């Protein structure tokens, strides 16, 4: 038995070897698909408009490894420019050296953190070869985040829920030590996903212009929703003055004070008083502002720790000013004839910000202004649900795609690599099938 263990590959070696072989097969199939597509474009192009100029080789890094393939350069008689019709149909810049799928994978890794350098290492570990440097991944994320996106459909909504907060990040090589990133999360309510409750059609707004936040946010809403005089906005925030200004910008707007922040502040003052703290918790859970104020007013100044007494007086005044913002928003909507049976209390602003803070603040990172905004945009786009977005080239791609029978093309290619798809390994069919590795693989068949 001992001599078997010295010549048999380990499970890790076997898995790595098969994975590399599969990469080679897929890379070969990808090359054939691309060149066959280019051939079909050649045969079915508008000959009066496009004249073949040359055939050139492109080299692209993909999740399968590096792929080298040839495609034709055409002269567009209409525009006078030279174009690669294959690149245009695939919405791919052939000179980019990195495939869109690999680029997207690298960007997802980077947005998950903890750093660009770690993302490059994870990508290399996954694919088995050094693909991109951390600087290259950062540049791709910046370009991707600043690429213009177009929402294709405006949605109708009677009530929109808005969670607003600011995220402070440190800046590098700047006169300012840091910057506040104003963020809004918009959704249409709540829906069950198994045992979990999720926000419905969640979308994000990051304020990047020098103008007023709510003016920019209003433009954002108009682009995505059919807003009219019957549309209600329920805004939840931490009490910052700029968030409270929402009521003056939108006619049908209810501003709610975020219960997480109220509970956190009150625990500092009355957390050592069990009966009072329990009354505070219950009233916040029920969104009963009157009960909350009764519990707060019943606390004497002597019951508050000496170092908090001055702040306590100011905080009680703050709560009195915002008492109407602590009441249940559903009462107002019900009075307007709106069904609120599926609506829940607001208060997910802090949990939403925690996701962004984990990536931008963990490890004491400092950012450039462009860099932090690009990272936040990337994270937001990856989390937006049911928002179909297209690039400017989609129409051109559809026109070209009509000329190519992709189903027939893929059928031809998969026939050529059928052995790989059905589980056949070429090594077991050739002269090396009696080698140590070949015998080991045969042994796996049982």
SVG drawing of the C-alpha trace seen along z (x, -y; Angstrom):
<svg xmlns="http://www.w3.org/2000/svg" viewBox="-60 -74 67 76">
<polyline fill="none" stroke="black" stroke-width="0.4" points="0.0,0.0 2.9,-2.3 4.2,-2.4 0.7,-3.5 0.8,-6.6 4.2,-7.6 3.0,-7.6 -0.7,-8.5 -1.5,-12.3 -3.1,-13.9 -6.7,-15.1 -5.5,-18.7 -3.1,-17.9 -5.8,-16.0 -8.3,-18.8 -5.8,-21.4 -4.8,-19.4 -8.3,-18.7 -9.3,-22.3 -6.4,-23.5 -7.3,-21.0 -10.9,-22.2 -9.6,-25.8 -7.6,-24.8 -10.7,-23.2 -12.9,-26.1 -10.3,-28.6 -10.1,-26.6 -13.9,-26.6 -14.0,-30.3 -11.5,-31.0 -13.5,-29.0 -16.7,-30.7 -15.2,-34.2 -13.7,-33.3 -16.9,-31.7 -18.9,-34.7 -16.5,-36.9 -16.8,-34.7 -20.6,-34.9 -20.4,-38.7 -18.2,-38.7 -20.7,-36.8 -23.8,-38.6 -22.6,-42.2 -23.9,-45.1 -21.4,-44.8 -22.1,-48.3 -21.3,-49.9 -18.5,-47.8 -15.4,-46.9 -12.8,-44.4 -9.6,-46.3 -7.5,-43.7 -7.5,-40.7 -5.7,-41.2 -5.0,-39.1 -6.3,-40.1 -5.1,-38.8 -7.5,-38.8 -7.2,-37.5 -10.4,-35.6 -11.4,-33.4 -10.2,-30.5 -6.8,-32.0 -5.3,-34.0 -7.1,-33.7 -5.7,-34.7 -8.1,-35.0 -8.3,-36.8 -11.0,-39.2 -11.5,-41.5 -11.1,-45.2 -13.7,-47.0 -13.9,-50.4 -17.3,-52.0 -17.9,-53.9 -20.8,-55.8 -18.8,-57.2 -15.4,-57.0 -14.1,-55.2 -12.4,-51.8 -14.3,-49.4 -14.2,-45.8 -17.8,-44.6 -17.2,-41.6 -16.2,-43.9 -19.2,-46.1 -21.6,-43.2 -20.1,-41.8 -19.9,-45.2 -16.2,-44.6 -13.2,-46.7 -10.8,-44.2 -7.8,-46.2 -8.8,-46.2 -6.8,-43.0 -9.4,-41.9 -12.7,-40.2 -15.8,-41.9 -16.6,-38.8 -13.1,-38.8 -13.3,-42.5 -16.7,-42.2 -15.3,-39.4 -12.3,-41.5 -14.6,-44.5 -16.9,-42.4 -13.9,-41.1 -12.7,-44.6 -16.0,-45.9 -16.2,-43.1 -12.8,-44.0 -10.9,-44.2 -8.5,-45.8 -7.5,-46.0 -4.3,-44.1 -6.3,-41.2 -8.7,-41.1 -5.7,-40.6 -4.5,-37.8 -7.9,-36.1 -8.3,-36.3 -4.9,-34.7 -5.7,-31.9 -9.0,-31.2 -7.8,-31.2 -4.3,-29.8 -2.4,-32.6 -1.5,-36.2 -4.3,-38.1 -4.4,-41.7 -2.4,-43.9 -4.2,-45.7 -3.6,-49.0 -5.2,-47.7 -8.3,-46.5 -8.6,-49.9 -8.4,-51.7 -11.1,-49.3 -13.4,-50.0 -13.0,-53.8 -13.8,-53.6 -16.7,-51.2 -18.2,-53.3 -18.1,-56.5 -19.6,-54.8 -23.0,-56.3 -26.0,-53.9 -29.5,-54.3 -32.6,-53.1 -35.0,-51.8 -38.3,-51.9 -39.9,-54.3 -42.0,-52.7 -45.3,-53.8 -45.5,-54.0 -48.0,-55.5 -45.7,-55.4 -41.9,-55.5 -39.7,-54.8 -36.4,-56.6 -33.7,-55.8 -31.1,-58.7 -27.8,-58.9 -24.3,-60.3 -21.1,-58.2 -17.9,-59.9 -14.7,-58.7 -11.1,-59.9 -9.4,-61.6 -5.8,-61.3 -3.6,-64.0 -6.3,-66.6 -6.7,-69.8 -9.8,-68.2 -9.3,-65.4 -12.5,-63.7 -15.8,-64.0 -19.4,-63.2 -21.1,-61.1 -24.8,-61.7 -26.7,-58.5 -30.3,-57.6 -31.8,-54.2 -35.2,-54.1 -37.6,-51.2 -41.2,-50.4 -42.0,-48.5 -41.3,-45.1 -41.6,-41.6 -41.0,-38.1 -38.2,-35.9 -38.6,-32.7 -38.3,-33.4 -36.6,-36.8 -38.2,-40.1 -36.4,-42.2 -36.8,-45.7 -38.7,-45.8 -36.9,-47.1 -34.2,-48.8 -32.2,-51.6 -29.5,-53.9 -28.7,-57.6 -25.2,-59.0 -25.0,-62.8 -22.0,-63.9 -22.9,-67.4 -22.3,-70.7 -26.0,-71.5 -28.5,-70.7 -29.0,-67.1 -32.8,-67.0 -32.7,-68.7 -30.4,-66.1 -32.4,-63.4 -35.6,-64.8 -34.0,-64.5 -33.0,-60.9 -36.6,-60.0 -38.1,-61.5 -35.7,-59.4 -36.9,-56.2 -40.5,-56.8 -43.7,-58.3 -44.0,-61.0 -47.1,-63.1 -49.1,-64.9 -50.5,-61.7 -47.1,-60.1 -46.1,-60.0 -42.5,-59.9 -41.7,-58.5 -38.2,-59.7 -36.3,-58.2 -33.2,-59.8 -31.0,-60.4 -32.3,-63.9 -29.6,-65.9 -30.9,-69.2 -30.2,-68.6 -32.3,-65.4 -35.3,-67.1 -35.4,-69.6 -37.0,-66.9 -40.5,-68.1 -39.9,-71.5 -38.9,-70.0 -41.7,-67.4 -45.4,-68.2 -46.5,-64.8 -43.6,-63.9 -43.5,-62.3 -40.2,-62.6 -39.5,-60.0 -36.8,-60.1 -34.7,-57.0 -35.5,-54.8 -32.1,-53.2 -30.4,-56.5 -33.1,-57.6 -32.7,-54.3 -28.9,-54.5 -29.0,-58.1 -31.6,-57.3 -29.8,-54.2 -26.8,-56.4 -29.1,-58.6 -31.6,-56.1 -30.1,-52.7 -29.3,-52.3 -33.0,-52.8 -34.6,-49.4 -38.3,-50.5 -37.7,-53.7 -35.6,-51.9 -38.2,-49.2 -40.9,-51.9 -38.7,-53.6 -38.1,-50.4 -41.8,-49.5 -42.9,-53.0 -40.2,-53.0 -41.2,-49.6 -44.9,-50.7 -44.0,-54.1 -46.0,-55.7 -44.5,-59.2 -46.9,-60.2 -45.9,-57.2 -42.2,-57.9 -42.5,-61.5 -44.3,-60.4 -41.5,-58.1 -38.9,-60.7 -40.6,-63.5 -40.9,-61.3 -37.1,-61.1 -35.8,-63.7 -32.5,-65.5 -31.1,-63.8 -31.6,-60.3 -29.3,-61.1 -25.5,-60.7 -23.8,-64.0 -21.7,-64.1 -24.9,-63.7 -27.3,-66.1 -26.5,-69.1 -26.9,-67.0 -30.1,-65.4 -31.9,-68.8 -31.0,-69.6 -32.0,-66.1 -35.4,-66.3 -36.0,-69.6 -34.8,-67.9 -37.3,-65.1 -40.2,-67.5 -39.4,-69.4 -39.4,-66.1 -42.4,-64.4 -44.5,-64.3 -41.5,-62.6 -41.6,-59.8 -45.2,-58.8 -46.3,-56.0 -46.4,-57.2 -49.0,-54.6 -51.7,-56.6 -51.3,-59.5 -51.3,-57.3 -54.4,-55.4 -56.2,-58.7 -55.5,-59.4 -57.1,-56.1 -53.8,-54.2 -53.6,-50.5 -50.8,-50.1 -51.3,-46.4 -48.0,-45.4 -46.0,-48.3 -43.5,-48.0 -41.8,-50.5 -38.9,-52.4 -35.4,-52.0 -32.9,-50.2 -30.7,-53.3 -28.0,-52.2 -27.9,-48.6 -27.6,-49.9 -24.7,-52.3 -23.0,-49.5 -22.4,-47.6 -20.7,-50.6 -18.7,-51.5 -17.3,-48.0 -15.6,-48.4 -14.6,-52.1 -13.6,-52.5 -12.3,-49.1 -8.6,-49.0 -8.3,-52.8 -8.4,-53.4 -8.1,-56.9 -9.4,-57.6 -9.3,-60.1 -12.6,-61.8 -12.9,-60.1 -11.9,-56.7 -14.4,-56.6 -17.3,-57.7 -16.4,-55.1 -16.3,-52.4 -19.7,-53.4 -21.3,-53.6 -19.9,-50.1 -21.3,-48.6 -24.7,-50.3 -25.1,-49.1 -24.3,-45.5 -27.1,-45.7 -29.8,-47.4 -32.6,-44.9 -34.8,-44.7 -33.3,-47.7 -32.5,-46.9 -29.8,-49.2 -28.3,-49.3 -25.3,-51.0 -25.5,-53.2 -24.3,-50.4 -27.2,-48.0 -29.2,-49.0 -26.3,-48.5 -25.7,-45.1 -29.3,-44.0 -29.1,-45.0 -25.9,-42.9 -27.2,-40.0 -30.2,-39.5 -27.7,-38.5 -26.1,-35.8 -27.7,-32.4 -26.2,-31.9 -28.1,-28.7 -26.6,-27.0 -23.2,-28.4 -23.1,-27.1 -24.4,-23.7 -21.4,-23.5 -18.9,-24.4 -20.2,-22.1 -20.0,-19.2 -16.3,-19.8 -15.8,-19.8 -18.5,-17.3 -16.0,-14.9 -15.1,-17.5 -18.8,-18.4 -19.8,-14.8 -16.9,-14.0 -14.3,-12.5 -10.7,-13.4 -8.4,-13.3 -5.5,-11.9 -7.6,-8.7 -8.0,-8.2 -4.3,-8.7 -1.0,-6.9 -0.6,-8.3 -3.6,-6.5 -1.3,-4.0 0.8,-6.6 0.5,-7.1 -2.0,-9.9 -4.0,-8.1 -4.2,-5.0 -5.2,-7.1 -8.0,-8.7 -9.2,-5.4 -9.4,-4.2 -11.8,-7.0 -14.4,-5.3 -14.7,-2.5"/>
</svg>
